[in-house]
């Protein structure tokens, strides 16, 4: 066979191998990776619906002790959590022992202590479900319902890196004021018949309080991570400048990812792939405000990127802010497991799964229908971006096998 013919045959074989890999990793069941990921997806589906009013009956441990034991270097909760519904029910019903102003930050929140000493973050309702936040993709107040929806999306994607969140109604007169600190009480006021508070934070203003419907306020509760897992804050390599007319380097340098790959902790370990996973997560929920992120302290880059503070999400269902995907389309790589999970969720499966998961929550409906439709539309955009990377770089370079599951200590 002549050299030219051999080269043609070799190219054809390589092309077929590449196409086979794309097929097997595009939701198919032919590869070991896909079969493993499909089993995990089916487990997620079977546990998606959570029974309302569930309680712990098989253990003497408190729900807070159980949730604390779930946390590990690479997950906030494990793949199988039969007690999840009971823990979330406890979050939404437990007696409030103490209420204080929120920890430092830019947005209004309150720090509550529940029966048994469990700390939680309370974010109050600021918008109705159908309100559209105009302007920059990071504009507006925090959205309490976005925290709830983001947690359940984290479950559906199989990341398991978001702290537990549930919606809750609180009576400000009977549940909060009697146990509130003087600092928090000093921020309470009345607007007509509605009780309001404005708290303490960078953007908190007496002229812009959060108001209850009468005395009852809707909000979200986020379970505080155990103190034995202290957090370390990092500047996000794809963070925005938030200054008009000043671009971050990633916004004008298409080769920026190559520079990131040379910097610790992105030069080794799972952190860069975590950043890319997070970019997919944030694009789906419309969160363009992840200027910093947290991991566990002294982790050497091995622990997960924790999906905290997701409240600047689900603001405008018509806006698909593609710049959020910059880590994906500039680095042009993604975990095989993430790609498989995204493939399983296409064709309307994602929005259907979200409806099913959110039906449990006390403040359901958590999302308006346009936001659920936006999830499916944005998922198509992510899948198209990954396929472009596979065509440009080849499947072997775009799809990374990285299933780092560190054992609990």
C-alpha angles and dihedrals in degrees: 000000000000120000092246091053091047091053091050091050091047092051090049092051091049091049092051091049091051092049090048091054092049090050094048093047096042096083094297124134100221101097128065089238092053094046091051092048092046090055090051090048092052090050089052091049093050092052097042098098111071120200115239118240094019117168135191110257106156102058142050090217120107118244088249092057091050093050091047091055091053094066118101138156092276104029142037091205131009129253092259116044112165088170095055095099091050093049092050090046089053090050091054097045111026118119115262110236100180139007128197140160114285125266117269117298144107100271136065115265139140129224111226131186115211129206107294094033098280114155119219136174116236118204114188128222113264103164138037115246095256096047112120116213107219128199128037116014089248095047128124137031123314113280112226093197089054090063090054094047093045092054092054092046087054087056092048094049090050094234096121091192101119123092115245114275133184135172119247141179115221130188105227094201100048104025106031112026097054092056100031124118119243089250092059094040090055089065096056120107141155128249106188105307094337125101113224140177134190103193126193123298141115094275098028112126132177086227091058107048127159109245133206126221093256101312099334117092126190118216147134130264120211117197112237113239115246115275089232086071103059116192131236120205121221133187109245110244089221095044121141125243094226086212120118112243094011117103127198115238093254090059094065105020112075090187091057094113091064089060091048091053089062094055125083130274089023095054093072140011128028101305099099091049088049089054090052092048088051092050089056091047092048094046091053093052095037096243111157094161105084096120091148135020138195134232131169115282124264091009098138088225093299101107124080128272099250115226099227128157104022096161097112088073137101092030102131118018092193095057118085102184101203094186088074087070093057094113089055101045095037096047091034096207138103138175116273090229092053092048092050092049091050090050092052090052099053125104095052095307092117097057090043091052091049092052089051094048096044094049088082096059120103092229095050128175082065096170133032115239095254089062092052090050089049090058091060093044094049091046088059088053092052092049091049090051093051091048090052088053092050091051092048100039103021125249093271091060098037099045112060123196103220118147101158106176109173115197121245114262 
